[in-house]
């Protein structure tokens, strides 16, 4: 049985999620110890339990350590079974992270699957539904992975209550992904989404984007939505020929609208100035589908601790040759 130390690298939940994905896809029993040892509150949270339990359900896996706060889990998967699966987190935890954990095992299975995900849809420190739909899945499609998603209800922290669905088709002919340039700029937009928040908050966020990024009024959009609880997120979208980058910042209690929008603007400027096609968060998410598919390469920003930790876990499972090489002051090439 393979043993993965969850305290390595950045010591977060991604080690646990990537290990489950790889275990399911490769039919490799695994013990994951010291789970989330690098976090203030170590061990499994509800969203990690949701990943573990749906991993069990889709493969009839044998598991130990299935409890909140557990820091040691043994996961022994069977064959992945396509089908219809509810993925209810039972909290406002990120549905997108749960989705990404089981996405590849189900796409590589021998039949169609349908997922109904309930919980948080627009969370801090996690890709939102919009990121999944606009940035991640189009590149998955270029590799031959086919998935369609539809949002039914928004869910913000801490109330949650969001819901969306995903239709997954089995992968047939996978292709390598080579992404070394953005191509021409097609469109850009700033979208501020709010629920049960005073209208002036979104207006101030858009004013800050206009001030910091110099985007004209026709590229600034305010979206009021229904949700079980209050929430706010700034989303900056850059649509290019080869890739779409989505940069997001979630509003927090005690954090001014100007600070929220300013953080997003700073990250956007870093991305645009670098000239690379793949942003920091997307880079991390492309690794597993490339390793389990036909490989490829992409150019990105300076590798994050998340990216390097993910590479270390992938190497432990597969021995894959994942290279990270500096190309210029602002650009690195990742080759699988």
Secondary structure, 3 states (H helix, E strand, C coil): CEEEECCCCCCCHHHHHHHHHHHHHHCCCEEEECCCCCCCCCCCCHHHHHHHHHHHHHHCCEEECCCCCCCEEEEECCCCCCCEEEEECCCCCEHHHHHHHHHHHHHCCCCCEEEEEEEECECCCCCCHHHHHHHHHHHHHHHCCEEEEEEEEECECCCECEEEEEEEECCCCCCCEEECCCCCEEEEEEEEEEECCCHHHHHHHHHHHHHHHCCCHHHEEEEECCECCCEEEEEEEEEECCCEEEEEEECCCCCCHHHHHHHHHHHHHHHHHHCCCECHHHHHHHHHHHHHCCCEEEEECCCCHHHHHHHHHHHHHHCCCCEEEECCCCCEEEEC
